[in-house]
Amino acid sequence: MQLKTIVFISDLQMPFHDRKAWRAVLDFIKDTQPDEVVNIGDVTDYPQPSRWTKGTKLEFEGGALKDAAYTRRYYCTELRAVYDGPSSLIGSNHGDRPSLYFARNNPALLDNEHPNPYTEDRLLHLSDYGIDFHPDFYDFAPGWTATHGHLGFSLSRYGGGTAVGIAKRVGKSVVCGHTHRAGLVPDTNGYSGKTKTLMGLEIGNLMDMRQASYLKYGAANWQQAFGIVRVVGNLAFPELVLINNGKFVVNGELYGVAA
């Protein structure tokens, strides 16, 4: 049977991403050429149209379009410079900020003939890069789905807990982001000798925590990581790759060391 390898990344929150960690992940993608690369969401932070900045100086300074251009340059273009295979982006709470802001403040400019111009797929020109967009869920393998994690699901305080909680809600194994925590949690249930195991893979973040000015004391229960799911027929094998100071190991190979 043919083995399919899918790489999952999440929560870069550009321009506040960890450049060293992102460079290492790009090097891994370049070297291994996976069958698919999926971004779980929050690729751009978009602080300007958030509820946290409503009525503040930051809202009126603007900058969301500039940040989208930054993401096109440092995510879309850089990814495509090393990888030309199938790729997707999943909708997220940060990604939704510009379109929600426009819809709430300019409803008179929207109608059936003129859709919201600030949806994430339009802001990032994803079609120009051959990157697919999934607004909520992406069923990428038998019995598995990917979602950002913000769609009204309960958030756990431990890594992997949110993902396995979503899995039990939707009845499929889940890859998610959103919490910035990393964990791989199985949940097995059954009766009469028959069991079913759901997996929750929560893939952390690629953000530079030092740039998260809203964090109290500059720290949080966050972990840098990304995920890999290898699919063979109807079977899927998830892997969590933890990142330490911009470095990680996959298949015995160390990434994140400058040449």
Secondary structure as UniProt FT lines:
FT   STRAND          3..9
FT   HELIX           19..32
FT   STRAND          36..39
FT   TURN            48..49
FT   HELIX           51..53
FT   TURN            54..55
FT   HELIX           57..61
FT   HELIX           64..71
FT   HELIX           72..77
FT   HELIX           78..82
FT   STRAND          87..90
FT   HELIX           93..105
FT   HELIX           107..109
FT   TURN            112..113
FT   TURN            117..118
FT   HELIX           120..123
FT   TURN            124..125
FT   HELIX           126..129
FT   STRAND          131..134
FT   STRAND          137..141
FT   TURN            142..143
FT   STRAND          144..147
FT   TURN            159..160
FT   HELIX           161..170
FT   STRAND          173..176
FT   STRAND          182..191
FT   TURN            192..193
FT   STRAND          194..203
FT   HELIX           209..211
FT   TURN            213..214
FT   HELIX           216..218
FT   STRAND          224..232
FT   TURN            233..234
FT   STRAND          235..242
FT   TURN            245..246
FT   STRAND          247..250
FT   TURN            251..252
FT   STRAND          253..255
//
